[in-house]
Amino acid sequence: MPDNLVKSTAVNRLRQQEKAQSRRPFITRGSRLQRCDHCLLAETLCICSETPDACGQTAVCLLYFKGEVFKPSNSGRLIADVLADNHAYLWSRTEPDPALLALLSNPNYAPVIIFPSQYAEAERSLSDQPAIDGFQQQAQQDGKTVLLVFLDGTWREARKMFRSHWLSQLPVLGIQPQQSSGYALREAFHEHQLGTAEVAIEVLRALHDHSAADALQAYFRLFRQRYLEGKPGRD
């Protein structure tokens, strides 16, 4: 896909930045497959030309564990393709990016970590719809945009990221999925453990940002179909 026809997102820029700083390439399963540099799918199954128009009333910040931004199975990047206001940074326990800290303290945003609420103190937890509605209404009254902070990595990595002291004051929004994930691109730790994009769809619906949720759901279905078609050894 020609670069001038590809939408530039924070995730694309972070990947290019990490690639430029890396001393050796990141090797993934199926690395012999010729992949698109942008969507990371097989070149013959590229979805770049089918990326939806950016939309949404909600902002997103994807906080990546080292190496996650290069994984073709990562669905977090789809959120950045859909939401117009998108940000992406590499996580560090002790030295977070100053630009990330500036974003989280920006008075134009109301940041909230997307993580299972049972891991947060009760006073930080937005564990039901009334609490989520109250948070969103307060943000609107203050003239702020809700900023969804996703901790993107494996479940073990995400739990490690969640314990970062510089995230400890942010509210936590968790969802309780009622059915099994349709992700199927990685082995889940729990039956109801969702992929990042699947979680985002549920959260956007809880925030009544239905146009963005619908666009992301359709885009995720396309991504999942093409990814599975390009899996090595699949007929």
C-alpha positions, 0 to 999 in steps of 0.5 A, spaced: 500 500 500 503 506 498 504 510 504 500 516 501 494 512 501 495 510 508 492 513 514 497 516 519 496 514 526 499 514 533 501 507 533 504 507 526 508 513 528 510 509 535 512 502 531 516 506 526 520 510 532 521 503 535 523 500 529 528 506 528 531 505 535 531 497 535 538 494 533 535 488 531 528 486 528 522 483 532 521 476 530 514 474 530 510 467 528 509 467 521 515 472 520 516 469 513 510 471 511 510 477 506 506 483 510 504 490 509 508 494 513 502 498 516 496 493 517 501 487 519 497 482 515 499 478 509 500 483 503 495 479 499 490 480 505 492 488 506 486 492 509 489 499 509 484 501 503 478 499 507 480 503 514 474 506 516 473 514 516 476 516 523 470 518 528 468 518 535 467 523 541 472 519 545 480 519 545 484 513 546 491 512 549 494 505 547 500 504 552 504 498 549 509 493 553 515 492 549 515 489 543 507 489 542 506 494 537 510 489 532 505 483 533 500 482 527 495 479 532 495 486 536 488 489 535 489 495 539 492 499 533 485 498 530 482 503 535 487 508 533 485 507 526 477 508 528 478 514 533 480 520 530 483 523 537 489 517 538 495 517 542 500 511 543 506 510 547 511 505 550 510 503 557 516 504 562 515 502 569 520 508 572 521 513 566 514 514 563 515 518 556 514 526 559 509 527 553 505 521 556 505 524 562 503 531 559 497 528 556 494 524 562 495 531 566 492 535 560 486 539 562 482 538 556 482 530 557 478 526 562 483 519 562 480 513 565 484 506 565 481 500 562 482 494 566 478 489 570 475 493 576 476 488 581 483 490 581 482 497 583 480 500 589 473 501 590 474 509 590 477 508 583 472 503 580 467 505 575 464 498 575 457 499 573 453 503 568 451 509 573 458 510 575 460 510 568 455 515 566 456 519 572 464 520 570 462 521 562 457 527 565 462 530 569 467 530 563 462 533 559 460 539 564 468 540 565 468 541 557 473 534 557 474 529 552 474 522 555 481 519 554 481 511 554 487 508 556 489 501 554 494 497 557 496 493 551 500 487 552 499 480 554 495 479 560 501 478 565 504 484 562 498 488 563 497 487 570 505 489 571 503 495 567 497 497 571 501 497 578 505 503 575 505 508 581 504 514 576 497 511 574 495 509 581 491 516 581 486 515 575 479 512 575 479 505 572 473 502 568 472 495 567 467 491 563 464 484 565 463 480 558 457 476 558 459 471 552 466 468 550 471 472 546 471 471 538 478 474 538 481 467 537 488 470 535 491 468 541 490 463 547 486 467 552 488 466 560 480 466 561 474 464 557 471 471 557 478 475 556 477 479 550 482 482 545 483 489 546 479 492 540 473 487 543 474 491 550 474 498 546 467 496 542 464 494 549 467 501 552 465 505 547 457 502 547 457 504 555 460 511 553 454 511 548 459 513 542 455 508 538 458 510 531 465 509 533 463 502 536 459 500 530 465 502 526 470 498 530 466 492 530 465 492 523 473 493 522 475 488 527 471 483 524 474 484 517 481 484 521 480 477 524 477 474 518 483 476 514 488 475 519 486 468 520 486 467 512 493 469 512 495 464 518 501 459 516 498 452 515 491 455 514 488 452 507 
